[in-house]
Amino acid sequence: MKIVDKYILANVFLGFLAAAALLLPLFSTLDLVGELDDVSEEGYRLAQALQVVMMTVPRRAVELGPFIALLGGIVALGQLSLTQELSVLRAAGISATRIAFTTLMAGLVLALTLGAVDEFLASPLQQKALQIRAKAIAMTEKGSSKESSIWARKDGQVARIGGLRQGRPSQIEIFSFDDQDHLQEYIVAEYADIQPEGIWQLHNVRLKRWVNDEEEGIQQLDQLPWHAILPSTRLDEVSLPPESFSARQLRRYVLFLQGTGQPATQYEMAFWQKLGVPILTLAMILFSVPFTFGQARSAGLGGKLALGSVVGLLVYVSNQILVNLGLLFKLNALLVGVLPAFVMLAIAILIVCRFDRSSR
C-alpha cells in the first residue's frame, strides 16, 4: 500500500471517530430522555436507566454505521480539501476513483468491525439491558401490565408462557387439538422446571380432557412432564425484540418458526437488515467522495457536515420506513432488507465514476 493510501485511510478513520463522538452522545441522550418516562422510585431507577442506555451504546453505534460512514468521510475528505491536499493529489494524477477506492477500503473495515460488534457485543449487551429494564419495571404497578406472553405452536399443540419467574417459565397454558382442530386437552400450570432433552416438569397442574366434544372432568396434579414445543434458545431471549438478536439467534429462531408453521416475517426482516446495513455503510462512504469534491468551492466544512447530516437522516429514516412498509404489506424480507442497500451502493458507484469522468 502506498503512502498516499495510508494517509487517506488514516484521515478517514479519524473522521469516523469524530462522527461517532458527535452522534453517539447525541442519540444516547435522546435514548435516556425516552427512558425517563418509566423511571420511578419503587422499581426502575435513574441509575438503572443510565446503565441500560450505556449498555445499548454498541447497538446504537451499529444502527448509525451508515450515518457515521457518511459524516466521517465528509469530515476526512473535507479537511483534506480545506488544506488543498486533495487538489495536490488530483494534480499529481490521482483520480477521484482511486481516492474513492481507498475510502471504500476504510468503509469496509468499518462495516466488518460493526458487524463483529453487532454479533458479539451489541446483541448480548442489549439483551442484558432489556432484561434489567423489564425486571425493574415489573416491580412497579406501572410495569405489571407490560409483561408479554410467549406463544408457540407445533403438531397440534399451542402453548402460552405468561412470563418468567426467577428464570423459570410461569403461567403456562397448553392447548392440544386433534386433526379436525377440536380441543382435546387443556393444561394450566403455575410454573415449570426446564430439564434436559426438551422436557419440562410442570408444577401445580390443572388438566382438562374432552372426548367427542364432551368434558371428561378436571384433574389436579402436583407435577406433570411435558415435551416442550418451545425453541431450544433461552426463553428470556425469545421474549426480546428481533432487533436485539444476533444474526445466529435470528437464523435459529426463524428456522424454528418456519418449522412449526408460525409467522417469521418480522424475524426474517431483522436478519436480512443485518446484512443490508454493512452494504449501506459502503454506499454512504462512497457518497462522501463526490459530495466533498462537488462542494469544495461552494461550502465550507460546516456546510458540508450540515448537508451530510440531512442526507444521512433521510437515508436512515427512509430505510426504517421501507422496513415497516415491508412488514405491513408482507413483502419479501430479502428484498426489503438487502435490495435498497444494493441500489444505494450502485447509485454511489455510478456517481463516483461519472464525477471522475467529468472532472478530467
PyMOL commands that set and color helices and strands:
alter all, ss='L'
color gray80, all
select helices_A, chain A and resi 3-38+46-55+57-63+65-82+85-91+96-138+141-144+196-198+235-238+242-244+247-259+265-294+301-328+333-358
alter helices_A, ss='H'
color red, helices_A
select strands_A, chain A and resi 150-154+157-165+168-177+183-194+199-211+214-227
alter strands_A, ss='S'
color yellow, strands_A
deselect
rebuild
show_as cartoon
